[in-house]
Amino acid sequence: MENFYLKDETYKIIGLCMEVHKILGRGHSENTYGDALEYEFKINNIPYEREKKYTIEYKDILLPRYYFSDFTVYDEIILELKAIESLSSSEIKQTLNYLAASKNKIGLLINFGEDSLKYKRIIL
């Protein structure tokens, strides 16, 4: 069996996303899925921050713009939620940017907008 960094934690998050998708189905907004997922994190005692702010460094300054992750889970996993027809390279690039700003190594890109839940594990 494959072994990778934060394997158990990422599987728990994906499992909870599957539970949310099973109950809500597709067609809701990202915020609706986020609200349901936040509930799941709370009742499962999973540490998270919603819409955590990350600064962007450039040379020796911090730029005036910020990134906000949908969730930062276990202080190390960037969780980016989508509710779109299908994922593209644009969403992957967005998640990579969040990883770079946060200095975290693992991102999960989750799409609730398809018939079955789609996800990508993204490594910086």
C-alpha positions as a printed NumPy array, in Angstrom:
array([[  0.   ,   0.   ,   0.   ],
       [  1.222,   3.483,  -0.864],
       [  2.607,   5.503,   2.02 ],
       [  2.765,   9.299,   1.852],
       [  2.904,  12.357,   4.075],
       [ -0.329,  13.005,   6.03 ],
       [ -1.982,   9.977,   4.418],
       [ -4.453,   9.263,   7.249],
       [ -5.401,  12.918,   7.574],
       [ -6.039,  13.365,   3.852],
       [ -8.147,  10.185,   3.766],
       [-10.25 ,  11.452,   6.684],
       [-10.864,  14.767,   4.915],
       [-11.77 ,  13.056,   1.628],
       [-14.109,  10.696,   3.487],
       [-15.938,  13.61 ,   5.099],
       [-16.197,  15.346,   1.717],
       [-17.735,  12.157,   0.32 ],
       [-20.247,  12.147,   3.158],
       [-21.212,  15.764,   2.419],
       [-21.562,  15.02 ,  -1.302],
       [-23.615,  11.888,  -0.598],
       [-26.113,  13.879,   1.451],
       [-26.23 ,  17.186,  -0.469],
       [-25.512,  15.942,  -3.991],
       [-24.42 ,  18.434,  -6.599],
       [-25.826,  21.843,  -7.457],
       [-25.118,  23.846,  -4.32 ],
       [-22.673,  26.716,  -3.885],
       [-19.137,  26.251,  -2.572],
       [-20.19 ,  28.019,   0.632],
       [-22.981,  25.505,   1.243],
       [-20.548,  22.6  ,   0.937],
       [-18.103,  24.495,   3.139],
       [-20.758,  24.975,   5.829],
       [-21.612,  21.262,   5.783],
       [-17.944,  20.317,   5.853],
       [-17.291,  22.671,   8.756],
       [-20.041,  20.85 ,  10.677],
       [-18.371,  17.502,   9.882],
       [-14.979,  18.789,  11.057],
       [-16.522,  19.955,  14.335],
       [-18.359,  16.732,  15.166],
       [-15.311,  14.655,  14.204],
       [-12.903,  16.802,  16.271],
       [-10.746,  17.664,  13.284],
       [ -8.735,  20.859,  13.764],
       [ -9.317,  23.426,  11.022],
       [ -9.383,  27.097,  10.181],
       [-11.834,  28.42 ,   7.633],
       [-10.736,  31.129,   5.189],
       [ -7.273,  31.387,   6.696],
       [ -5.363,  34.404,   5.405],
       [ -1.934,  33.935,   3.833],
       [  0.411,  36.732,   2.868],
       [  2.41 ,  36.702,  -0.347],
       [  6.121,  37.359,  -0.073],
       [  8.059,  39.076,  -2.829],
       [ 11.794,  39.561,  -2.314],
       [ 12.021,  41.314,   1.05 ],
       [  8.423,  42.614,   1.246],
       [  4.913,  41.345,   1.794],
       [  2.575,  42.21 ,  -1.046],
       [ -0.658,  44.04 ,  -0.166],
       [ -2.788,  41.191,  -1.588],
       [ -3.616,  37.989,   0.293],
       [ -4.765,  34.463,  -0.366],
       [ -7.54 ,  32.897,   1.678],
       [ -7.711,  29.124,   1.812],
       [-11.203,  27.661,   2.003],
       [ -9.883,  25.547,   4.877],
       [ -6.547,  24.805,   6.463],
       [ -6.897,  21.427,   8.169],
       [ -4.546,  19.927,  10.756],
       [ -2.483,  23.147,  10.355],
       [ -0.825,  21.564,   7.3  ],
       [ -3.357,  20.72 ,   4.59 ],
       [ -4.795,  23.376,   2.295],
       [ -8.328,  22.366,   1.344],
       [ -9.765,  24.131,  -1.684],
       [-13.443,  23.54 ,  -2.492],
       [-15.101,  23.892,  -5.88 ],
       [-18.637,  23.364,  -7.147],
       [-18.024,  23.436, -10.898],
       [-18.652,  21.23 , -13.913],
       [-15.09 ,  19.861, -13.939],
       [-11.671,  20.733, -12.561],
       [ -9.091,  22.333, -14.823],
       [ -5.439,  23.311, -14.595],
       [ -6.56 ,  26.757, -13.378],
       [ -7.876,  25.335, -10.088],
       [ -4.733,  23.25 ,  -9.662],
       [ -2.576,  26.36 , -10.16 ],
       [ -4.685,  28.249,  -7.615],
       [ -4.13 ,  25.507,  -5.047],
       [ -0.387,  25.483,  -5.785],
       [ -0.298,  29.261,  -5.193],
       [ -2.   ,  28.777,  -1.826],
       [  0.527,  26.096,  -0.93 ],
       [  3.418,  28.382,  -1.856],
       [  2.027,  31.263,   0.22 ],
       [  1.25 ,  29.039,   3.202],
       [  4.527,  27.102,   2.971],
       [  2.491,  23.915,   3.387],
       [  3.271,  20.846,   1.309],
       [ -0.12 ,  19.17 ,   0.798],
       [ -3.275,  20.481,  -0.818],
       [ -6.594,  18.83 ,  -1.524],
       [ -8.698,  20.168,  -4.361],
       [-12.272,  18.929,  -4.014],
       [-15.033,  19.357,  -6.593],
       [-18.624,  18.893,  -5.437],
       [-20.05 ,  19.964,  -8.81 ],
       [-19.965,  16.579, -10.551],
       [-22.204,  13.528, -10.206],
       [-19.602,  11.891,  -7.997],
       [-17.091,  13.716,  -5.825],
       [-13.812,  14.438,  -7.594],
       [-10.599,  15.236,  -5.767],
       [ -6.92 ,  15.792,  -6.42 ],
       [ -4.087,  15.563,  -3.953],
       [ -1.602,  18.313,  -4.8  ],
       [  1.974,  18.351,  -3.564],
       [  4.197,  21.425,  -3.623]])
